[in-house]
Amino acid sequence: MSVYRNLQETHLNRARASLRQALSWYGYLRKSGQLSSNPELVGLVKPELEALNATLNKLDSNVIRIAVFGLVSRGKSAVLNALLGDKILQTGPLNGVTQWPRSVRWQPGGKVLVELIDTPGLDEIAGESRGDMAREVVHQADLILFVVSGDITRTEYQALLELRQSQKPLILVFNKIDLYPDTDRGVIYQNLQQLGAGNPQAKPLLPDEIVMVAAEPAAMEVRIEWPDGRISYEWETPPPQVDELKETILNILNREGRSLLALNALIQARDAEAAIAQKTIDLREKEAEDIIWQFTKYKALAVMLNPIAFLDILGGTVADLALIRALARLYGLPMTSYEAGKILKTILFSSGGLLLGELGSSFILGLSKSTAAITSGDNPSNITAFAGSAIAQAGIAGYGAYSVGKAAQVYLEKGCTWGQLGASSVIQEILSQVDQNTILYRLRQELGIKY
């Protein structure tokens, strides 16, 4: 357990460092005036900055959030009550008893602190608003319990697929097993084991990923024989059967609870940073377009007038770098090694296209622009060749500059979560270190990450 504990602490510290880096960067932009100089942008990104702060605070509090989902009448609230050992959440025979998400604190074993979140049925009336509510709860959850009470229906399967897309670890809870004979229960369990994976080609669920419970067993008629020979019948309610679920949750929390916290915090940070980048780029779209066209014209003109091929390529590369720096200053977005490397590849392609344009002109015209410029004094007709080659190269250079500018916009938007402590980088780092026996391992498989 000490190995798991040390690894979890490492994951938690890496997540904290990633969030603090993001907050310090946007704090620097605020102090330097890059954000405050644009009040509209400040207002637009305020929710995301608040989300980053809230995520860091949640990380420091060490509270694991477990949300329960399912269709109506599957016994979601009953499952949570059984875990709590007290009937705190309202249950009943009617559909839709739970009308809004409600959370309660749970401290199993007196160690880890857990927040259990009950939710309305996913198939209730006003489904659109409840869907939005469910997505928000999923976003905040570190672990999901999906409750069924028999074979999965088409609606349940679709809901399960959507929850799997949230990139959160999930436990499938088969409730109301007291209503099924042992043979039927076994068949249903095997079906759930395969369908619960969310993909017919995926491996069946691991023992930690599917648990059978009877959260609120049906009352049973008991025959009582009295000493005087009388026989009577009474109804008794058996105790809940949730020990296996409680043990499964405790095992997961002890083995990877803090890693779950770290991973969810990083996913939220990644989404917040991506939203900030998107809003920034959308707001400054016209200014960026003006800058890109300005550099496109400058680069095309410089290449057209320069007679030396080597300086064409060198000057074009310098112009592309200047364009990228101008866009980075406009957006005020962090430049990491990830997007810098990607943009560099684009620049190389741009320069390669310019060189091919030079060689192509030489082949077609029989004389390169450089040669035409050198010999133009001896043969005035070479000036025409120089002009044709120069115009062709100017078009290629301009197109290259515009392509670099558009590529820079994409990389500045998408690449802000990469880098040494970028949220996306640390997510991959954590998932690369998880053990095959952990519930996080399936998440790594679902994301298609291979190491």
N, C-alpha and C positions, 0 to 999 in steps of 0.2 A: 504493500500500500504506500510505502514511503516514496517509491518510484513514481507512482501516479500523483502523489501529493506534490512532489517537486516539479513535475512536468506541468501540473495545473497552475502552480504559482508562477512558473515561467510564462505560460500563456496569458495569465492575468496581467502580469507586469508588461508584457509586450503590447497587449491591448491598451493598457493605460498610457503607455508611451506614445502609441499611435494617435490616440485621441488628443493627448496634450500637445503633440506636434501640430495637429490640424487646428486646434484652438489657438495655439500660439501664432500660427501663420495668419489666421484671419484677425487675430488681435493686433498683429503688426500692421496689417492693411488698414485697420481702423485708426491706429495711432498715426500712421504715415499720411493719412488723409485720402488714401485711394478709395476707401469705402465711404467715408464721411462726406467726400466731395460730391457724391452722387446719392442724395437722399432717397430717390426712388429705389435704387438698388439695395440700400440699407433696409428699407421696409420689406423688399421682396425676400431677402435671404434671412431675415430675422427669425422666422420659425425654424429654419435649419440650424442656425447657430444656437438657438435655445435647445434644440434637440440634441446637439453635440454635447452641450453642458449637462443636460439631464442624463444622457447616456453615461457620461463619465461619473456623475454622482451615483447612478445606479450600480455602476461597476464597483465603486468604493464601498457601497452599502452591503455587498455580498448577499443580496436577496435573490433567490432563484424564483422565476415566475413560471408556473405550470398552468396552462390554459386547457380547459376541457371543451371539446366540440362534438357535435353529433346531431342527428335529426331529432325531432320531437319524440317524446315518450321512450327514449332509449335509456333513461335513468342517469343522466349526467349529474344532476344535483345530488341524487342518492349516492352515487359513487364518491363524491367529495364529502358528503356527510359521513359515510362509512369510514373514510380515511381520517376524518377529524375526530371520530368517535362521539359525535354529538349531532343532533338534527338542527343545524344552524341554518342551512339553506332550505327554502320552501320546496316541498315536493307535493305531488297530487296526481289523481287519475286523469285530470284534464290536460289537453295539449296546451303548451305555451305558458306554463306556470312561471318560468323564468322570462321576464320581459326585457331585461337589460343586463349587461355584464356586471357581476358582483364579485369582489375579491375578499378572501379571508386569509388570515395568517395561520400557518401550520409549522410547528417545530418538531418534526419526528425525531425521536431519539434524544431530544434535548440539545442537539448540536446545530445542524444547518437550519437556516430560516428560509421558509418557502412561502410564496404567495400563490394561493390557489385561485384561479379565475374561472367562474362559472359563466356560461354564455347561453343566449337563446338558441332554440333549434334552428338549424341552417335552412329549413324548409318552411318556416312560418310565414304568416301574412306580412306584407310590407317587406318582401325579400330583398329589395334593392338597398334600402336603408340598413337592414340587418346585415347585408353583405358587406357594406362599408364598415359597419361596426366590427364585424368579424375580422376583416382585414387589419384593422387597427390593433385588435387584441393579438392577432397572430404576429404582427410586427413587434409587439412588446414581449412576447413569450419567449422563454428559453427552451421549453419542452412542451410538446403537445400530446394530450390524451384524446384519442378519437374513439368514442363509445358507440358500439353497435350491440344489438340484442338478438343476433341470429345471422343468417346468410346476408351478405351485403346486397342491397338493392342498387338499381342503376343510379338513382339520385345520390345514394351514399358513396358509390364508387366515384362519381364525378366530383363530389365534395372532397373525397380523399385525395384525388389527383391534384386538385387545386391547393390543398394544404401541403402536399408534397412539394409543390412548386415554390413554397415559401422558404425553402432551404432551412427548415427547422427539424430537429430530431423528433420522431413521433412514435408513440406507443399505441397499439391497437388494443382496446379493452373490450373483451367479449363479456357483456353483462347479462344478467338474468339466466345464468346457466342452470338454475334450479328448475326451470321450466322444461328442460330437455332431458330425455333419457341419456345414459352414458354413451350409447352407440351413436345417437344423433349428434350429441355434443362433440364427439371425436371427429365425425365427418365435417361438421361445420367448422371446427377448429382448423382442419387441414385446408379447407377452402379459403378461410380467412388468411391462413399463413401465406398462400400464394397470391390471392387478390390484394391483400394488404400491402404488398410490396409496391403496388401502384403501376406495375409494368409486367406483362406476361413473361417477358424475357429476363426479368430480374430474379435474383436468388430469393428463395422463400424467407419469410421473416425469422429472425433469430429469437431464441427464448426470451430475451429481454424486450423484444419488440411486440409481443402479443401475450396478453394475460387474460385468464378467465376469472370472472368474479360473479358474486351474487350480492349486489349492494343492498338490496331491500327485498329479501326473499319473501315469497308469498306465504301467507299463513297456512298452517297444516292442521288438519283435524286429528286430534290425539285421543286414543281409546284409553280410558282410565278404569281400572278394576279396583273396587273398594274392598276393605276387609270383610264387610258384611255380605259380599257377593254381588253388590250392585255394580252395574256398568254404566258409565257416562262418557260423553264425548265433549271435548273442549278444543277451541282453536288456539294454537300457539304460533308465534312468529319466531322462526329460527334466527340466530344472530347473523349479521352480515359476514360474507366470505370474501374478505379483501386483503388477507394477510399476504398473499402472493404478490398482489399489486404493490402493497406498501413496501415489501422487501425488495421488489424490483426497482422501485423508485429510489429507495435508500442506497441500493448497490450502485445505481447510475450516478447519484449525487456524490457518493463517496469516491467513485472511480473517476468521474469526469465532470462533476458539477461546475467547478470553476472554469473549466475549459468551455462548457456550454455558455456560461456567462460571458466569457471573453469573446467567443465566436459571435454571439448575438449582438454584443456591443459593437463589434467591428462591422457587422452587416448593416446595422443602423447607421454607423458613421459613414460607411461607404455610400449608402443611399443619400444621406444628407449632403455629403460633399459633391456627389454627382448632380444633385438638384441645384446646389449653389452654382456649380459650373454652368449648367444648362441655362439657368436664369440669367447669369451674367452674360453669356454669349448671346442669348435671345435679345436682351435689352440693348446690347451694343452692336447689334448686327449691322446697322447702316454705317457706323463709324469704322467697323472692321472692314466692310466692303470697300469703303473709300481708301483705307490704308492699303489694302491688297491691290486695288487698281492703280494707286499711285506708284507702288513699287514695281508693278508690272510694266508700267510705262517707262519708268526710270531704267529698269534692267534692259528692256528691249532697245531703248535709245542708246544706252552705253555699249551694248554688244554690237549694235549696228554700226556705230562710229569707230569702234576699236578695230585696228587692222591686224592685230596679233592674236593668233588662235589661243595660245596658252593663257593670255590675259583675259580672253573671253570667258574661259572656264573659271579662272580664279575670281574674276570680278563678279561673275554670276553667282558663285557660291557665297561670296561676301554679301551680295545683295539679298540672297535668300536668308542668310543668318540675321541680317538687319531687319528683314521683314518679320521673322519669328520673334525677335526681341521686341519689336514695336507692338505686335499682337499681345505678347505676354504682359507688357506694361499696360496696354489698354484694358485687358481683362483683370489684371491683378491676381491671376491664378498661379499656384506654385508650379515651378518647372522642375521636374524630377528627372533622374537619369533614364527612366523608362521612356517617357515621351521624347526626350532629347535624342535618344538612340533611334527611335522610330522616325523622327523628323530628319535625322541625318541620312537615313537610308533614302528618304524621299528626295533630299537634296542631291545625293549621288546619282539617283536616277535622272534628275533634272539636268545635271551636268553631263551625264552620259548622253542624253538626248541632244544637248547642244553640240557635243562632239560629233555625234552621228550626223547632225545637220551640216556641220562643217565638212565632214568627209563626203556626205551625199552631194553637197554643192560642188565639191572638187570633181567628183565622178561625172556629174551631169554636164557641168560647164567646161570640164577639162582643165580647170585652173581654180585653185582655192582663192578665198577672199584675200588671204595674206599675200599670196603670190601676185594677185591682181594689183594689190596696193603697192607692192614693191616695184612692179614693172610698169605701173601706169604712166610713168614719165616717158618711157621708151615707146609705149604703144597706147595712145589715148583710148583705143577701143576696149582696153582692159578695164577702164573705169566703169563701163557698162556691166562687165562681168562682176566687178567688185560690188556694184550697187545691187545687182540681182542676188548675189550670195548674201550680202549684208541684210537685205530685206527678209530673205528666207530665214536667216539666223535670228533676226529680231523677232519674227513670229514665233519661232521655237522657244526662244528665251522668255518671251512674254507669257506664252502658255505654261512654261515651266514655273515661272514665278507665281502665276495664279494657282497652279496646282499645289505648290508648296504652301501658299497662304491658306488654301482650303484644308489641306492636310493638317496644318498647324492648329487650325480651329478644332478639328476632331480630336487631336492628341492632347491639346490643352484641356478639353472637356473630359475626355475619357481617362486620361493618364494621371489626373490629380490624385487618384487613390492608390497609385503604385509608388515605387521607390522603396528605400530601405525600411521605412516605418509606415508606408502607405497602408491603408486599411485592407485593400485587396491583396497586397503582398503578405501581410501578417495572417490573413485568412488562409491563404495557401500554405504558409509556414506551419500553422496549427494543424491543418488537415493532413499535412505530410507526415506528422509525428504521431498520429493516433494509432492505437493498437487495433488489431483485427477483431478483438473481443468487445470493442466498445460500440455504443450506439452511434457515435460520431463517424464510425468507419463507413456505415451505409451512406451517410450524407456525402462523404468524400466520393463514393462510388456514383451517387446520383448526379453530382456535379461534373462527373467525367474527369476528375483530376487524377493523374497517374504519376507515380514516382518510382 
